[in-house]
Amino acid sequence: MSRTDASSNAAAPTAGVAVVFGASGYVGTNLVPRLLSGGQRVRAVARQRRTLEARGYIHQCTDLAAL
């Protein structure tokens, strides 16, 4: 893949899901909304469910301790 190919693909959302660990931290709180606004599907992961709920990221939440 050439440099121009990589840069042209960077703007287009992929068919997959972006997984953001630390979605409640500094980088995650800026990254998740940007990905969503670009049409990317996002799976946000944080230590505490209530943090994601407060940000409105929860559509379906699984308690990792229950897995």
N, C-alpha and C positions, 0 to 999 in steps of 0.2 A: 504494500500500500504506500503510495507516495504521500508527501506532506500535504498536497492539495486535496487528496482524497480524504485524509483524516480530518482536515479542517472543515470540509463541506459536510461531513457526517456529524460533526459536533453539534450543529444547530438543529438537526432533525431528531425527534424522539425515536427511540427504538421500540420494537414490538414487545420487548421484555419488561421486566419490572426492576426499577432501581431500588436497592435495599440500602437504607441509610441507618447505620448504627450510630447511636448517640444523637438521635433526632431532637432531643430536648436541650442539647448543648449549644454553644455559640455557633459553630459551623452548621450543625443540623437545623437550627431555627432559621437560618438564612437559606440553606440549600433546599430543604423540602418545599417551601412555597415557590421557589424559582423553578424547580423541576415540575411541580404541578401546573404552574402557569404556562409552561412550555408544552404541556400535553403529555408528559411522562407519567406512567403509572408508578406509584411509590409505595414501598412497604417501609414504614417508619418503626424503628426499634429504640426503646428507651428503658431505663431501669424501672421507672414507675409509670404505671398506666395512667394515673391521674394527670400527669404532666402532658401526655399526649391528648387526653380528653379535654384539658383546659385550652389547648391550642386548636381544637376542632379536627384533629387528625384521625379520630377514631370512627371507623365505619363498622369494623368488626374487630374485636380485640380478643386475643387468646392470652390467658395467664400462663407464662412460660413455666412457672413452678408446677402447674398442673399437668404438664406434658410428660 
